[in-house]
Protein backbone atom coordinates (compact mmCIF):
# COMPACT_ATOMS: atom_id res chain seq x y z
CA UNK A 1 0.00 0.00 0.00
CA UNK A 2 1.35 3.41 -1.02
CA UNK A 3 2.37 5.91 1.62
CA UNK A 4 1.20 9.50 1.75
CA UNK A 5 3.84 12.21 1.35
CA UNK A 6 3.59 13.10 5.03
CA UNK A 7 4.10 9.44 5.97
CA UNK A 8 7.18 9.29 3.75
CA UNK A 9 8.54 12.42 5.44
CA UNK A 10 7.95 10.85 8.87
CA UNK A 11 9.70 7.64 7.79
CA UNK A 12 12.67 9.62 6.53
CA UNK A 13 12.90 11.75 9.68
CA UNK A 14 12.77 8.61 11.83
CA UNK A 15 15.59 7.03 9.82
CA UNK A 16 17.65 10.22 9.93
CA UNK A 17 17.24 10.48 13.71
CA UNK A 18 18.68 6.96 14.08
CA UNK A 19 21.71 7.70 11.91
CA UNK A 20 24.89 6.93 13.83
CA UNK A 21 27.48 9.72 13.84
CA UNK A 22 30.82 9.29 15.66
CA UNK A 23 31.44 11.45 18.72
CA UNK A 24 35.16 12.04 18.14
CA UNK A 25 36.81 14.15 16.96
CA UNK A 26 34.12 16.41 18.36
CA UNK A 27 34.86 19.41 16.16
CA UNK A 28 34.45 17.30 13.04
CA UNK A 29 31.18 15.55 13.88
CA UNK A 30 29.28 17.94 16.18
CA UNK A 31 28.79 20.49 13.36
CA UNK A 32 27.44 17.71 11.14
CA UNK A 33 24.85 16.71 13.74
CA UNK A 34 24.05 20.40 14.26
CA UNK A 35 23.46 21.05 10.56
CA UNK A 36 21.50 17.86 9.88
CA UNK A 37 19.16 18.47 12.83
CA UNK A 38 18.59 22.10 11.91
CA UNK A 39 15.26 21.63 10.19
CA UNK A 40 14.84 21.97 6.47
CA UNK A 41 11.94 20.65 4.45
CA UNK A 42 13.68 17.42 3.35
CA UNK A 43 12.36 18.10 -0.16
CA UNK A 44 14.94 16.07 -2.04
CA UNK A 45 14.88 12.81 -0.03
CA UNK A 46 11.08 12.89 0.07
CA UNK A 47 10.96 13.37 -3.72
CA UNK A 48 13.37 10.45 -4.16
CA UNK A 49 11.20 8.16 -2.05
CA UNK A 50 7.92 9.34 -3.63
CA UNK A 51 9.33 8.71 -7.11
CA UNK A 52 10.65 5.28 -6.17
CA UNK A 53 7.25 4.27 -4.82
CA UNK A 54 5.41 5.73 -7.83
CA UNK A 55 7.32 3.30 -10.08
CA UNK A 56 6.65 0.35 -7.79
CA UNK A 57 9.87 0.53 -5.80
CA UNK A 58 10.47 -0.08 -2.12
CA UNK A 59 10.76 2.95 0.20
CA UNK A 60 12.95 1.06 2.67
CA UNK A 61 15.33 -0.08 -0.06
CA UNK A 62 15.65 3.49 -1.38
CA UNK A 63 16.22 5.01 2.08
CA UNK A 64 20.07 4.91 1.98
CA UNK A 65 19.99 6.88 -1.27
CA UNK A 66 17.56 9.38 0.29
CA UNK A 67 19.95 9.85 3.21
CA UNK A 68 22.83 10.36 0.78
CA UNK A 69 20.96 13.07 -1.13
CA UNK A 70 19.97 14.95 2.04
CA UNK A 71 23.47 14.77 3.52
CA UNK A 72 24.92 15.99 0.22
CA UNK A 73 22.45 18.89 0.13
CA UNK A 74 23.41 19.95 3.65
CA UNK A 75 27.10 19.65 2.77
CA UNK A 76 26.58 22.19 -0.01
CA UNK A 77 24.95 24.57 2.48
CA UNK A 78 27.99 24.44 4.78
CA UNK A 79 30.28 25.42 1.94
CA UNK A 80 27.81 27.97 0.50
CA UNK A 81 27.76 29.78 3.84
CA UNK A 82 31.56 30.10 3.76
CA UNK A 83 31.46 31.52 0.22
CA UNK A 84 28.61 33.90 1.10
CA UNK A 85 30.04 34.84 4.51
CA UNK A 86 26.59 33.91 5.85
CA UNK A 87 26.05 34.16 9.60
CA UNK A 88 22.59 32.57 9.68
CA UNK A 89 21.18 29.34 8.26
CA UNK A 90 17.57 28.29 8.92
CA UNK A 91 17.15 30.89 11.62
CA UNK A 92 20.19 29.94 13.71
CA UNK A 93 23.96 30.55 13.48
CA UNK A 94 25.53 28.85 10.47
CA UNK A 95 28.28 26.29 11.07
CA UNK A 96 30.65 28.86 9.54
CA UNK A 97 29.57 31.52 12.06
CA UNK A 98 29.54 29.15 15.03
CA UNK A 99 32.80 27.24 14.49
CA UNK A 100 34.67 29.12 11.75
CA UNK A 101 35.60 28.47 8.13
CA UNK A 102 38.12 25.68 8.69
CA UNK A 103 35.64 23.58 10.66
CA UNK A 104 32.89 24.23 8.09
CA UNK A 105 35.18 23.11 5.25
CA UNK A 106 36.31 19.90 6.95
CA UNK A 107 32.90 18.95 8.36
CA UNK A 108 31.43 19.60 4.91
CA UNK A 109 34.04 17.35 3.32
CA UNK A 110 33.18 14.62 5.85
CA UNK A 111 29.49 15.00 4.97
CA UNK A 112 30.22 14.51 1.28
CA UNK A 113 32.18 11.33 2.05
CA UNK A 114 29.40 10.15 4.38
CA UNK A 115 26.85 10.70 1.60
CA UNK A 116 28.78 8.34 -0.67
CA UNK A 117 29.05 5.80 2.15
CA UNK A 118 25.25 5.75 2.48
CA UNK A 119 24.87 5.49 -1.28
CA UNK A 120 27.10 2.40 -1.31
CA UNK A 121 24.49 0.56 0.81
CA UNK A 122 21.94 0.32 -2.01
CA UNK A 123 21.50 -2.85 -4.06
CA UNK A 124 24.51 -3.88 -6.14
CA UNK A 125 22.31 -4.03 -9.26
CA UNK A 126 21.29 -0.38 -9.02
CA UNK A 127 24.54 1.01 -7.61
CA UNK A 128 26.56 1.71 -10.81
CA UNK A 129 23.73 3.65 -12.50
CA UNK A 130 22.75 5.47 -9.31
CA UNK A 131 26.37 6.38 -8.57
CA UNK A 132 26.64 7.99 -12.01
CA UNK A 133 23.43 9.98 -11.52
CA UNK A 134 24.54 11.09 -8.06
CA UNK A 135 28.00 12.16 -9.20
CA UNK A 136 26.60 14.02 -12.24
CA UNK A 137 24.16 15.80 -9.91
CA UNK A 138 26.97 16.77 -7.54
CA UNK A 139 29.10 18.20 -10.35
CA UNK A 140 26.16 20.15 -11.77
CA UNK A 141 25.55 21.77 -8.38
CA UNK A 142 29.21 22.86 -8.32
CA UNK A 143 28.91 24.21 -11.86
CA UNK A 144 25.79 26.15 -10.91
CA UNK A 145 27.51 27.66 -7.89
CA UNK A 146 30.48 28.73 -10.01
CA UNK A 147 28.21 30.36 -12.60
CA UNK A 148 26.41 32.17 -9.76
CA UNK A 149 29.74 33.48 -8.44
CA UNK A 150 30.86 34.44 -11.97
CA UNK A 151 27.70 36.55 -12.33
CA UNK A 152 28.76 38.72 -9.36
CA UNK A 153 31.47 40.31 -11.50
CA UNK A 154 29.34 40.77 -14.64
CA UNK A 155 27.32 43.90 -15.37
CA UNK A 156 24.85 41.99 -17.50
CA UNK A 157 23.77 38.36 -17.69
CA UNK A 158 21.54 36.96 -20.43
CA UNK A 159 18.27 35.23 -19.60
CA UNK A 160 19.67 32.04 -21.13
CA UNK A 161 22.77 32.20 -18.91
CA UNK A 162 20.66 32.77 -15.82
CA UNK A 163 18.31 29.87 -16.59
CA UNK A 164 21.31 27.60 -17.21
CA UNK A 165 22.72 28.57 -13.81
CA UNK A 166 19.53 27.84 -11.87
CA UNK A 167 18.94 24.63 -13.82
CA UNK A 168 22.21 23.42 -12.34
CA UNK A 169 22.09 25.04 -8.93
CA UNK A 170 18.40 24.40 -8.10
CA UNK A 171 16.96 21.87 -10.55
CA UNK A 172 19.94 19.51 -10.40
CA UNK A 173 19.31 18.31 -6.84
CA UNK A 174 15.59 17.75 -7.42
CA UNK A 175 16.35 16.07 -10.73
CA UNK A 176 19.07 13.84 -9.29
CA UNK A 177 16.85 12.77 -6.38
CA UNK A 178 13.91 11.85 -8.61
CA UNK A 179 16.11 10.13 -11.19
CA UNK A 180 17.74 8.01 -8.47
CA UNK A 181 14.33 7.02 -7.06
CA UNK A 182 12.98 6.12 -10.49
CA UNK A 183 16.15 4.21 -11.43
CA UNK A 184 16.09 2.15 -8.23
CA UNK A 185 12.48 1.22 -8.98
CA UNK A 186 13.36 0.02 -12.48
CA UNK A 187 11.67 2.79 -14.48
CA UNK A 188 12.01 2.59 -18.26
CA UNK A 189 14.43 4.82 -20.17
CA UNK A 190 11.48 6.73 -21.61
CA UNK A 191 10.03 7.38 -18.16
CA UNK A 192 13.46 8.41 -16.84
CA UNK A 193 13.72 11.02 -19.60
CA UNK A 194 10.28 12.33 -18.61
CA UNK A 195 11.16 12.47 -14.91
CA UNK A 196 14.29 14.37 -15.91
CA UNK A 197 12.18 16.96 -17.75
CA UNK A 198 9.53 17.10 -15.00
CA UNK A 199 12.04 17.96 -12.30
CA UNK A 200 13.98 20.37 -14.50
CA UNK A 201 10.84 22.41 -15.20
CA UNK A 202 9.67 22.19 -11.59
CA UNK A 203 13.07 23.34 -10.28
CA UNK A 204 13.08 26.30 -12.66
CA UNK A 205 9.56 27.30 -11.59
CA UNK A 206 10.54 27.00 -7.93
CA UNK A 207 13.66 29.19 -8.25
CA UNK A 208 11.90 31.83 -10.38
CA UNK A 209 9.14 32.01 -7.77
CA UNK A 210 11.79 32.40 -5.05
CA UNK A 211 13.28 35.30 -7.01
CA UNK A 212 9.88 37.01 -7.20
CA UNK A 213 9.09 36.41 -3.52
CA UNK A 214 12.40 37.97 -2.47
CA UNK A 215 11.22 41.30 -3.87
CA UNK A 216 7.44 40.96 -3.72
CA UNK A 217 6.75 38.41 -0.98
CA UNK A 218 5.11 38.86 2.38
CA UNK A 219 7.37 39.36 5.40
CA UNK A 220 4.60 37.76 7.47
CA UNK A 221 5.62 34.49 5.81
CA UNK A 222 9.03 34.82 7.43
CA UNK A 223 10.95 35.96 4.35
CA UNK A 224 12.89 39.23 4.53
CA UNK A 225 11.96 41.31 1.51
CA UNK A 226 14.56 42.86 -0.76
CA UNK A 227 17.65 40.92 0.29
CA UNK A 228 18.64 40.16 -3.30
CA UNK A 229 18.30 43.84 -4.24
CA UNK A 230 20.48 44.96 -1.32
CA UNK A 231 23.16 42.45 -2.35
CA UNK A 232 23.03 43.54 -6.00
CA UNK A 233 22.35 39.89 -6.83
CA UNK A 234 21.64 38.67 -10.34
CA UNK A 235 18.10 37.29 -10.18
CA UNK A 236 15.60 36.66 -12.95
CA UNK A 237 13.99 40.04 -12.18
CA UNK A 238 17.32 41.87 -12.35
CA UNK A 239 18.43 40.06 -15.49
CA UNK A 240 15.16 40.87 -17.26
CA UNK A 241 15.25 44.48 -16.04
CA UNK A 242 18.82 45.00 -17.26
CA UNK A 243 17.86 43.61 -20.68
CA UNK A 244 14.80 45.88 -20.98
CA UNK A 245 16.15 49.08 -19.41
CA UNK A 246 17.60 52.21 -21.00
CA UNK A 247 21.28 52.98 -20.41
CA UNK A 248 20.29 55.45 -17.69
CA UNK A 249 18.02 52.92 -15.98
CA UNK A 250 20.76 50.29 -16.14
CA UNK A 251 23.04 52.59 -14.18
CA UNK A 252 20.37 52.87 -11.48
CA UNK A 253 19.91 49.09 -11.38
CA UNK A 254 23.65 48.51 -11.33
CA UNK A 255 24.58 50.99 -8.61
CA UNK A 256 21.63 51.52 -6.25
CA UNK A 257 22.72 48.81 -3.79
CA UNK A 258 26.10 50.61 -3.43
CA UNK A 259 24.61 54.09 -2.78
CA UNK A 260 25.54 54.96 0.81
CA UNK A 261 23.21 57.98 0.81
CA UNK A 262 20.15 55.72 0.62
CA UNK A 263 18.57 53.65 3.38
CA UNK A 264 17.89 49.96 2.71
CA UNK A 265 14.20 50.73 2.29
CA UNK A 266 14.97 53.47 -0.24
CA UNK A 267 17.27 51.18 -2.22
CA UNK A 268 14.61 48.47 -2.39
CA UNK A 269 11.90 50.98 -3.36
CA UNK A 270 14.04 52.53 -6.11
CA UNK A 271 14.85 49.20 -7.76
CA UNK A 272 11.30 47.86 -7.40
CA UNK A 273 9.96 51.02 -9.04
CA UNK A 274 12.05 50.17 -12.09
CA UNK A 275 10.97 46.53 -11.92
CA UNK A 276 7.35 47.71 -11.98
CA UNK A 277 7.97 50.11 -14.86
CA UNK A 278 9.72 47.42 -16.89
CA UNK A 279 7.02 44.81 -16.02
CA UNK A 280 9.58 42.20 -15.05
CA UNK A 281 7.43 40.72 -12.30
CA UNK A 282 4.75 39.96 -14.88
CA UNK A 283 7.33 38.33 -17.17
CA UNK A 284 8.61 36.21 -14.28
CA UNK A 285 5.12 35.12 -13.27
CA UNK A 286 4.37 34.10 -16.84
CA UNK A 287 7.54 31.97 -16.85
CA UNK A 288 6.60 30.41 -13.50
CA UNK A 289 3.16 29.41 -14.80
CA UNK A 290 4.64 28.08 -18.04
CA UNK A 291 7.26 25.96 -16.27
CA UNK A 292 4.89 24.67 -13.59
CA UNK A 293 2.14 23.73 -16.06
CA UNK A 294 4.72 22.06 -18.29
CA UNK A 295 6.02 20.04 -15.34
CA UNK A 296 2.56 18.74 -14.41
CA UNK A 297 1.69 17.95 -18.03
CA UNK A 298 4.80 15.76 -18.32
CA UNK A 299 3.41 13.56 -15.53
CA UNK A 300 0.40 12.85 -17.76
CA UNK A 301 2.69 11.11 -20.25
CA UNK A 302 4.32 8.61 -17.86
CA UNK A 303 3.68 4.91 -18.52
CA UNK A 304 2.46 4.31 -14.95
CA UNK A 305 -1.17 4.55 -13.88
CA UNK A 306 -2.38 8.08 -13.16
CA UNK A 307 -3.15 7.11 -9.55
CA UNK A 308 0.58 6.53 -9.02
CA UNK A 309 1.38 10.14 -9.96
CA UNK A 310 -0.89 11.67 -7.27
CA UNK A 311 1.92 12.06 -4.74
CA UNK A 312 4.24 13.58 -7.34
CA UNK A 313 1.56 16.15 -8.22
CA UNK A 314 0.98 16.90 -4.54
CA UNK A 315 4.73 17.35 -4.03
CA UNK A 316 4.91 19.79 -6.94
CA UNK A 317 1.96 21.84 -5.69
CA UNK A 318 3.28 21.97 -2.14
CA UNK A 319 6.72 22.98 -3.40
CA UNK A 320 5.13 25.93 -5.18
CA UNK A 321 2.77 26.72 -2.30
CA UNK A 322 -0.34 25.89 -4.30
CA UNK A 323 -3.59 24.39 -3.17
CA UNK A 324 -4.68 23.02 -6.55
N, C-alpha and C positions, 0 to 999 in steps of 0.2 A: 504494500500500500504506500502511495506517494506521501511524502511529508509536505507540510505547508512551509512557506519561506521562513516563518517565525520559528517553526520547529527545527529547521535546518540551522538557523542562527544559534538556537539554544544548544543543539548538538555540538556545533563548532566551538562555542564558548566553553562548554563543559570539557571538551577535549583539550582546548588551549590551557584551561586552568590546571589540568593534570600534567602538562608538559614539564618534564624534569630539566631544570637548569642548574648547573654546578654552582656551588657557593663560593669557590675560590678559583682564581684570584677575584676578590670582591669587586674591585674597580673595573673588571672586565664584564662580569655577569650581572651585577646589580643594575647598571643602566639598561641592560637588555630587558630584565624583568620589569623595570620602571616603564620603559617605552611600550612594551607589549601589553601591559595592564592599564595603559592610559586611555582606554576608550577607543574611539574609532568605530565606524559603522560596519566593519568587516565585509565590505561590499564585494571584494574580489574572491575571498574564499567561499562566500555564500553563492556567488554566481557560478563558481566552479562546481560546487555540489549540486546546485539546481540543474545545471546543464547536464551533468553526469546522470542524474536521475531521470531527466527528460528523455534521454536516449536509452533508458533501461539499465543504467549502471547502478552500482552499489555505493551508497553514500559512505559507508564505513571504509570500503576499499579505496575511495578517493580522498579520504581525510588527510593522509600524509601529504598529498599534493596541495591540499587546501592550506595546511599549516605552512608549507614551503612558500606559497604565494603570499600569505599574510606576513610572514617573517621578512621576506624579501621587500615587500612594500614598506614595512617599518624601518628596515635598513636604509632605504632610499631617503626616508624622512630625516634620519639622523645626519646623513651627509648633506642633504639639502639645507638643513638648519645651519650647518657650518658655513656653507657657501653664501647663504643669505644673511648670516650674522643674526639669526632669529633667536630671540630670547624666550619666546612662548610657543608651545605646541599643544594644541587641544586644551587650552585654558590653564596650563600649568607650565613651569619652567622647562624649557627644552633640555635634552641631555647636554647639549653644547653649553647652555647657560649654567647648568647645575654642576657639571664636572669638568668642563673645558673641552677644547677642540681635540686634543690628543686622545682623550678617553672616548669621545664621540666617534673618532675615526676608527679606533681599534675595536670598540664594541660593535660598531657598524660592520666592520670586516668579519667579526665573529658571527654576526647574524647572517651575513651572506653565506658563509660556510655552513652554518646550521641549517639554512634553507635547503641547501643541496643535500645535506645529510638526511633530512626528512624526505626529500624527493626520492632518494635512493631506496626507500622502504616500499615503494609501489611495486606492482607485479613486474616480473622480469620481462614479460611479453610487451608491456606498454612502455617500459622505461626508456628505451632508445628514442622513440618518437617523442615522448613527453619531455625528455631531457633537451632535445633539439628545440622544441617549442619554448620551453622555459628559458633557455639560453638566448634564443633570438629575442624574446620578450625583454630580458634583462639588458641586452645590448641596445635595443630600441629606446628603452627608458633613458639610458646614458646619452644616446644621440639626441633625444628630445631635450634633455637638460642642457647639453652643449649648445644646441641651436638657441635655446632660451637665453643663455648667457651671452651668446654672440649678438643677439638682438639688442642687448643693453648698450652696445657701442655703435649701433646703426641709427641714423636719423629716420630712415624709412624702411619699412618691411612690407613686402607684397602680401596680399591676401593668401596667395598660394603658399608662400613660405610660412606664414603663420599657421595655416591649417596643417601643413606637413609637420610642424613642430608639435602641435597639440595632439596630432594623430599618434605621434611617438610617445609623448610625455604622459598623456592621459588615456588615450584609447588602448595603448599597448598592453597595459596591465589588465584591463577588462578583457581584452581580446585574448591574451595569453591564458588567463584563468578559464575562460569559456572553452577555448580550444583544447586545453588540457582535459577538462571535464568531459567534453564530447569524445575526445580521442580515447580516454580510458574506458568509455562506455561502448566503444566500437562503432562510432558513427561513420557513415560512408564519406568518401572524399567529397561528394557533391554537397552533403550536409555540412561538412567542415568548412567548405568555402563559403557557405551561406552564414554560418555562425561567425566566421571571420568578418564578413560584411556587416552583419547585425551589430556586432560589438564595436566595430569601427565607427559606424554612424551614430550609435548610442553614445559613445565616448565623446565624439565631436559635439553632439547636442548638449551633453552635460557640461563640457568645458565652456562652450559659448554662453550657456545660461549662467554659469558662474561668473563669467566676464560681465554680463549685464547686471547681475545682482550686486556685484561689487560697487557699481556706480548708481544703480537704481533700486537696490533692495530695501528691505525694511530692517532697521536696527533692532526692532523688537524681536526679530528672529535670531538675534545674537550675532549678526554679521556687521562689522564696522564698515560704514559706507565711505567709499572714496580712497581706500588704501592704495589701489593700483594707480590712481591719478597722482597721489602724493609721492609715489615712488618713481613716477615717470615711466611706468611699465608698459611694454608693448602688449596690448590686449586686442581682441577683435575690434572693439569700439575705436581704440586709438589708431589701429592700422587702417580701418575704413575712413576715419576722419582725416588722417594724413593724406590719403589718396584722393579725397574729395575736396579738400580745402584749397583756398588761395594761398599764395606764397606768404602773405601777411598772417593769415590764420594758422598756417603751419608753424610760424615762429611762436605764436601764442601757445599752441599745443606742445611745442618742443621745449619751451622754456618756463612755463608757468610754475611747474613744481620746484624750480630753482629760485623763484623770486622771493627773496627774504622780506620784501616789504608787504607781502600778503600773508594773512592768516591761513591756516589749513582750510577753514571753511570757505574763504574767498578763492583759494586755488581750485577747490573742488567745484564751486559754483561757476567759475570762469570757464573751466574745461567742459563742464556739463552743458553750459549755454551753447558752446560750439557744437557739441554732440547733438543737441536738440536741433540746432539750425541745419546741420548737415544730415539729419535724419538717420544717424547710424544705429540708434537703438532699434528703429523699425527694421532696418536691414538685418541686424543681428537676430531679431525675433523671427523674421521670415526664415532665416537659415536654421534656427532652432527647430521650428515647426517642420521644415523640409527634412532635416536629418532624423528627427524623432519619428515622423510618419514613415519615412523610408525604412528605418530600423524595424518598426512593427510589421510593415508589409512583408519584409523578408521572412519573418517567422511563418507567414501564411504559406510559404513555398517549401517548407521543410517536409521531409518524407514521413515524419512521425505524425501520429494522430493529433488533431488540434487540441484535444484535452491535455496532452502532454506539454503544450506550450503555455498553459495558463500561468504557471509560476514564473516563466521567463517574461511574460507580458507584465505581470504584477511587479517584478523586479524593475523593469524598465520604467514603469509609471512611478513607482516609489522613488527611484533614483532622480527623476525629474520633478518630484513633488506634485504629481498629478493624481487626481482621484479617478479619472476615467480615460 
